[in-house]
Amino acid sequence: MKILADQNMPLVEEYFSDLGDVKRFDGRNLSPDALSDIDILLTRSVTQVDAQLLSKADNLKFVGTATIGIDHIDTALLLQKNIAFSSAPGCNAIAVAEYVISALYAYSQETNTGLAGKSLAIIGVGNIGQCLRDKLHSMGVTLLLCDPIRYAEGTLDEHIELDAALEQADFVTFHVPLIKDGKHKTQHLLNAERIAKLKAGMLIINASRGDVIDNKALLVALRSGKQLELVLDVWENEPNILTDLLPYVRFSSVHIAGHTQEGKARGTQMLYQGVCQLLDVAATKELADFLPIPALTKCHIEETLSEHDLGRIVHLVYDIRRDDGLLRGNLTTQGFDSLRKNYPPRREFSTLSIENRSGHGAMLAQLGFNVIEKNEE
């Protein structure tokens, strides 16, 4: 069994070495010839799996993408060729939700803006949007949910139309897949017309797909004096991003919102489980078998916990400003893809155990921390 895996996918050898011989490839530079004798292809979002790529893949039995989005995969072609397919829905939902939360608290600290009483529009309430909703449920932030597809299906209990959400919200965060046409098109969902109508100073977070926001129209508006607060993890035309936008962005990063060690490894594990199912063998390996112990595992909080203190706790685990500095300081010398490939380790809130005397244990647990209640002795 010959297995070809993206060079940036973690733990492939650990999960798959018992199933076959593993080779790595550069996700942006995979040739059809490289697939001529491959049985299993494991990709990420930078690889377009289409007719051209698969033109010589005569032995291919399984394609897996360790991502939530599948717009880079021609799934109809795989079905036609009788090639099994698996993605990793929800693998990085926690990571992206925590990226947004870190951004909110960093913005709050830098602008002296309290989050309680503000309204956040979540555009797209799939795995990530729902995870963010759950984490913020007890935070005193009003959540406006926009997902017409889920609402029509009856799987979402409330819904607000996009334009109404943009009009009402103080903050907006996008978590939609990239859909290029049709009734629910998301390409340039935030276009020139909608950008012009945004209230001054509105905080906009995009950790979905770069094409969801018309980057050129956004730059035109900003140069014309439009006042917006921006957090951009994804960009149009990656890796050749519109660098002229950077001076207008408060927090920027290189498409790494979902790149916690846990999130990336979950994607690999989900593909491993898919391959095991295809081969009818037992999936015996677990995430906990491979992840390292984080440097910081425990903290203690008292009754004086404030919103500002909560932000500091969030940033003990992950501060988005680290990633903003990595991009701004190294983009011209290292490039977008290199920064993404060499992204330093990042962990999730669950790795931090909090000894709690604050009375806010339920809220901390909702955010994802491991709460240990400590009663006064």
C-alpha positions as CSV (number, residue, x, y, z in Angstrom):
1,M,0.0,0.0,0.0
2,K,1.5,3.3,-1.1
3,I,0.4,6.4,0.7
4,L,1.1,10.0,-0.4
5,A,0.6,12.7,2.2
6,D,0.9,16.5,2.3
7,Q,4.1,17.6,3.9
8,N,2.3,19.8,6.4
9,M,-0.1,17.1,7.7
10,P,1.0,16.0,11.2
11,L,1.4,12.5,12.6
12,V,0.9,10.7,9.3
13,E,3.7,8.3,9.9
14,E,2.5,7.7,13.4
15,Y,-1.0,6.9,12.2
16,F,-0.4,5.2,8.8
17,S,3.0,3.5,8.9
18,D,1.3,0.2,9.9
19,L,-1.0,0.4,6.8
20,G,1.6,1.1,4.1
21,D,4.7,3.1,2.9
22,V,4.3,6.9,3.5
23,K,5.7,9.5,1.2
24,R,5.3,13.3,1.5
25,F,4.6,16.0,-1.1
26,D,4.5,19.7,-1.4
27,G,0.8,20.6,-1.4
28,R,1.1,23.3,-4.1
29,N,3.3,21.4,-6.4
30,L,1.8,17.9,-6.9
31,S,2.1,16.5,-10.4
32,P,-0.1,13.8,-12.0
33,D,3.0,11.6,-12.5
34,A,3.5,11.4,-8.7
35,L,0.1,9.6,-8.4
36,S,0.8,6.9,-11.0
37,D,1.3,4.1,-8.4
38,I,-0.4,5.7,-5.3
39,D,-3.2,3.9,-3.4
40,I,-4.0,6.6,-0.9
41,L,-3.8,10.4,-1.2
42,L,-4.0,12.6,1.9
43,T,-4.3,16.3,1.1
44,R,-4.9,19.7,2.6
45,S,-6.7,22.7,1.1
46,V,-3.9,23.9,-1.1
47,T,-4.1,20.9,-3.4
48,Q,-6.7,20.9,-6.2
49,V,-7.8,17.4,-6.7
50,D,-9.3,17.4,-10.2
51,A,-9.3,15.6,-13.5
52,Q,-5.8,16.8,-14.4
53,L,-4.2,15.7,-11.2
54,L,-5.9,12.3,-11.3
55,S,-5.2,11.7,-15.0
56,K,-2.5,9.0,-14.2
57,A,-3.9,7.9,-10.8
58,D,-4.8,4.4,-12.0
59,N,-4.3,2.7,-8.6
60,L,-5.9,5.3,-6.4
61,K,-8.5,3.9,-3.9
62,F,-8.9,6.7,-1.4
63,V,-8.6,10.5,-1.3
64,G,-8.8,12.3,2.1
65,T,-8.5,15.9,3.0
66,A,-7.6,16.9,6.5
67,T,-9.9,19.9,6.3
68,I,-13.5,20.9,6.8
69,G,-13.8,22.6,3.4
70,I,-13.9,20.5,0.3
71,D,-14.1,23.1,-2.4
72,H,-10.6,22.0,-3.6
73,I,-11.9,18.4,-4.2
74,D,-13.8,17.3,-7.3
75,T,-16.0,14.9,-5.3
76,A,-18.2,14.1,-8.4
77,L,-15.1,12.9,-10.2
78,L,-14.1,10.7,-7.3
79,L,-17.5,9.1,-7.3
80,Q,-17.3,8.5,-11.0
81,K,-13.9,6.8,-10.6
82,N,-15.1,4.8,-7.6
83,I,-12.5,6.4,-5.4
84,A,-13.5,6.5,-1.7
85,F,-13.4,10.0,-0.1
86,S,-13.3,11.4,3.4
87,S,-12.9,14.9,4.8
88,A,-12.5,16.0,8.4
89,P,-15.6,18.0,9.3
90,G,-15.2,19.6,12.7
91,C,-11.6,18.7,13.1
92,N,-10.5,22.3,13.7
93,A,-13.7,23.8,15.0
94,I,-12.4,24.2,18.5
95,A,-9.2,25.8,17.2
96,V,-10.9,28.3,14.9
97,A,-13.5,29.2,17.6
98,E,-10.6,29.9,20.0
99,Y,-8.8,32.0,17.4
100,V,-11.9,34.2,17.2
101,I,-12.1,34.4,21.0
102,S,-8.4,35.3,21.3
103,A,-9.0,38.0,18.7
104,L,-12.0,39.4,20.6
105,Y,-10.1,39.7,23.8
106,A,-7.0,41.2,22.2
107,Y,-9.2,43.8,20.4
108,S,-10.9,44.5,23.8
109,Q,-7.6,45.0,25.5
110,E,-6.1,47.2,22.8
111,T,-9.2,49.4,22.4
112,N,-10.4,49.4,26.0
113,T,-13.7,48.0,24.7
114,G,-15.7,45.7,27.0
115,L,-17.2,42.7,25.3
116,A,-20.2,42.3,27.6
117,G,-23.3,43.9,26.1
118,K,-21.8,43.9,22.6
119,S,-23.4,41.9,19.7
120,L,-21.5,39.4,17.5
121,A,-22.9,38.1,14.2
122,I,-21.8,34.6,13.4
123,I,-22.1,34.1,9.6
124,G,-22.3,30.4,9.0
125,V,-23.3,28.2,11.9
126,G,-21.8,24.9,10.9
127,N,-19.2,23.0,13.0
128,I,-17.1,26.1,13.7
129,G,-19.9,28.6,14.0
130,Q,-21.8,26.3,16.4
131,C,-18.7,25.7,18.4
132,L,-18.1,29.4,18.7
133,R,-21.8,29.9,19.7
134,D,-21.5,27.3,22.4
135,K,-18.3,28.8,23.8
136,L,-19.6,32.3,23.9
137,H,-23.1,31.4,25.2
138,S,-22.4,32.5,28.8
139,M,-20.1,35.5,28.0
140,G,-22.7,38.3,28.0
141,V,-22.3,38.8,24.3
142,T,-25.5,38.9,22.2
143,L,-25.1,36.4,19.4
144,L,-26.8,36.9,16.0
145,L,-26.9,33.7,14.0
146,C,-27.0,33.8,10.2
147,D,-27.2,30.5,8.3
148,P,-30.1,30.3,5.8
149,I,-29.3,26.8,4.8
150,R,-29.4,25.3,8.3
151,Y,-32.4,27.4,9.2
152,A,-34.3,26.1,6.1
153,E,-33.4,22.6,7.0
154,G,-34.8,23.1,10.5
155,T,-31.4,22.4,12.2
156,L,-31.0,26.0,13.5
157,D,-33.3,27.4,16.1
158,E,-32.9,31.1,15.1
159,H,-31.7,33.0,12.1
160,I,-31.1,36.6,10.9
161,E,-30.6,37.7,7.3
162,L,-27.1,38.7,6.5
163,D,-27.8,42.4,5.8
164,A,-29.8,42.7,9.0
165,A,-27.0,41.1,10.9
166,L,-24.4,43.4,9.4
167,E,-26.6,46.4,10.3
168,Q,-27.1,45.4,13.9
169,A,-23.9,43.7,15.0
170,D,-20.8,45.4,16.6
171,F,-18.6,42.5,15.5
172,V,-19.0,40.0,12.7
173,T,-17.2,36.7,12.1
174,F,-17.4,34.6,9.0
175,H,-17.4,30.8,9.1
176,V,-18.9,29.8,5.7
177,P,-17.6,27.4,3.1
178,L,-16.6,28.8,-0.3
179,I,-19.5,28.5,-2.7
180,K,-18.9,30.2,-6.1
181,D,-22.4,30.3,-7.5
182,G,-26.0,29.6,-6.9
183,K,-28.6,30.8,-4.4
184,H,-26.2,30.5,-1.4
185,K,-23.1,31.9,-3.1
186,T,-20.5,33.0,-0.5
187,Q,-17.7,34.2,-2.9
188,H,-17.5,38.0,-2.2
189,L,-20.3,37.7,0.3
190,L,-18.9,40.9,1.7
191,N,-18.7,42.9,-1.5
192,A,-18.3,46.6,-2.3
193,E,-21.9,47.3,-1.7
194,R,-22.1,45.7,1.7
195,I,-18.7,47.1,2.8
196,A,-20.0,50.6,2.0
197,K,-22.9,50.1,4.4
198,L,-20.9,48.8,7.4
199,K,-21.0,51.0,10.4
200,A,-17.8,52.9,11.2
201,G,-15.4,51.0,13.5
202,M,-17.1,47.6,13.0
203,L,-14.9,44.6,13.8
204,I,-14.8,42.1,11.0
205,I,-13.1,38.7,11.4
206,N,-12.6,36.3,8.5
207,A,-11.3,32.8,9.4
208,S,-13.2,30.9,6.7
209,R,-12.0,31.4,3.1
210,G,-10.3,34.5,1.6
211,D,-12.7,34.8,-1.3
212,V,-15.6,35.4,1.1
213,I,-14.5,39.1,1.3
214,D,-13.7,41.0,-1.8
215,N,-10.2,42.1,-0.8
216,K,-9.7,44.6,-3.6
217,A,-13.1,46.3,-2.8
218,L,-12.2,46.3,0.9
219,L,-8.8,48.1,0.1
220,V,-10.6,50.7,-2.0
221,A,-13.0,51.4,0.8
222,L,-10.3,51.7,3.4
223,R,-8.2,54.0,1.2
224,S,-11.2,56.2,0.7
225,G,-11.5,56.6,4.5
226,K,-13.8,53.8,5.6
227,Q,-13.1,53.0,9.3
228,L,-13.1,49.3,10.0
229,E,-11.4,47.0,12.5
230,L,-10.1,43.9,10.7
231,V,-8.9,40.4,11.7
232,L,-7.9,38.5,8.6
233,D,-6.5,35.0,8.8
234,V,-7.5,34.1,5.2
235,W,-6.9,36.1,2.0
236,E,-7.8,36.1,-1.6
237,N,-5.2,34.6,-4.0
238,E,-3.2,32.9,-1.3
239,P,-0.2,32.7,-1.0
240,N,0.1,35.9,-3.1
241,I,-2.0,38.0,-0.8
242,L,-2.9,41.7,-1.2
243,T,-0.2,43.1,1.1
244,D,-1.5,46.6,0.7
245,L,-4.3,45.6,3.0
246,L,-1.9,44.9,5.9
247,P,-1.6,48.4,7.2
248,Y,-5.3,48.5,7.7
249,V,-5.6,45.2,9.5
250,R,-5.4,45.0,13.3
251,F,-4.6,41.3,13.5
252,S,-3.4,39.3,10.5
253,S,-2.2,35.7,10.1
254,V,-1.3,33.1,7.5
255,H,-4.5,30.9,7.3
256,I,-3.7,29.2,10.6
257,A,-6.8,29.8,12.6
258,G,-7.4,26.0,12.8
259,H,-3.8,25.0,13.3
260,T,-3.7,23.9,16.9
261,Q,-1.7,20.7,17.4
262,E,-5.0,19.1,18.5
263,G,-7.0,20.4,15.5
264,K,-4.4,19.4,12.9
265,A,-3.9,16.0,14.5
266,R,-7.7,15.4,14.6
267,G,-7.8,15.8,10.9
268,T,-5.2,13.2,10.4
269,Q,-6.9,10.9,12.8
270,M,-10.2,11.2,11.0
271,L,-8.6,10.2,7.7
272,Y,-6.9,7.3,9.4
273,Q,-10.3,6.1,10.6
274,G,-11.6,6.5,7.1
275,V,-8.9,4.4,5.6
276,C,-9.2,1.8,8.3
277,Q,-12.9,1.6,7.4
278,L,-12.1,1.2,3.7
279,L,-9.6,-1.6,4.5
280,D,-11.9,-3.2,7.1
281,V,-9.2,-3.1,9.8
282,A,-9.5,-1.8,13.4
283,A,-8.6,1.8,14.1
284,T,-6.5,1.4,17.3
285,K,-4.6,4.6,17.4
286,E,-5.8,7.7,19.4
287,L,-4.9,11.3,19.5
288,A,-3.7,11.2,23.1
289,D,-1.0,8.6,22.1
290,F,1.0,11.3,20.2
291,L,0.4,14.8,21.5
292,P,3.1,16.3,23.8
293,I,2.5,17.7,27.2
294,P,2.1,21.5,27.0
295,A,4.5,23.8,28.8
296,L,1.7,25.4,30.8
297,T,-0.9,23.1,32.3
298,K,-2.3,24.7,35.4
299,C,-3.3,28.1,36.9
300,H,-5.3,29.3,39.9
301,I,-7.9,32.1,40.0
302,E,-9.6,33.9,42.8
303,E,-13.0,35.5,43.3
304,T,-11.8,38.8,41.8
305,L,-11.9,37.5,38.2
306,S,-12.9,40.2,35.8
307,E,-13.4,40.3,32.0
308,H,-9.9,41.7,31.6
309,D,-8.5,38.9,33.7
310,L,-10.4,36.4,31.6
311,G,-8.8,37.8,28.5
312,R,-5.4,37.3,30.1
313,I,-6.2,33.7,30.9
314,V,-7.2,33.1,27.2
315,H,-3.9,34.6,26.1
316,L,-2.0,32.3,28.5
317,V,-2.9,29.6,26.1
318,Y,-3.1,31.5,22.8
319,D,-2.6,35.2,21.9
320,I,-3.4,36.1,18.3
321,R,-0.9,38.9,18.5
322,R,2.0,36.4,18.3
323,D,0.7,35.3,14.8
324,D,0.2,38.9,13.7
325,G,3.8,39.6,14.6
326,L,5.0,36.5,12.7
327,L,3.3,37.6,9.5
328,R,4.3,41.2,9.6
329,G,7.9,40.5,10.6
330,N,8.6,37.7,8.2
331,L,6.3,37.7,5.2
332,T,8.7,39.5,2.8
333,T,11.7,37.3,3.8
334,Q,10.0,33.9,4.3
335,G,6.7,34.0,2.3
336,F,3.2,33.1,3.2
337,D,3.5,29.3,2.6
338,S,6.8,29.0,4.5
339,L,5.3,30.8,7.5
340,R,2.3,28.5,7.4
341,K,4.4,25.4,7.0
342,N,6.6,26.4,9.9
343,Y,3.9,27.6,12.2
344,P,5.0,27.2,15.8
345,P,3.1,24.9,18.2
346,R,-0.2,26.1,19.5
347,R,-2.5,24.4,22.0
348,E,-6.2,24.5,22.8
349,F,-7.9,25.9,26.0
350,S,-8.6,22.4,27.2
351,T,-4.9,21.9,27.9
352,L,-5.1,24.4,30.8
353,S,-6.5,23.2,34.1
354,I,-7.9,26.1,36.2
355,E,-8.1,25.8,39.9
356,N,-11.2,28.0,40.4
357,R,-12.5,30.0,43.4
358,S,-14.1,32.7,41.3
359,G,-17.7,31.4,41.0
360,H,-17.3,31.5,37.2
361,G,-16.5,27.8,36.8
362,A,-19.4,27.1,34.4
363,M,-18.4,30.0,32.2
364,L,-14.7,28.9,32.1
365,A,-15.7,25.3,31.3
366,Q,-18.0,26.6,28.5
367,L,-15.0,28.3,27.0
368,G,-13.2,25.0,27.0
369,F,-10.9,25.2,30.0
370,N,-10.5,22.2,32.3
371,V,-12.0,23.6,35.5
372,I,-11.1,22.2,38.9
373,E,-13.4,23.7,41.6
374,K,-11.5,24.7,44.8
375,N,-13.7,25.4,47.8
376,E,-12.5,27.5,50.6
377,E,-11.1,25.3,53.4
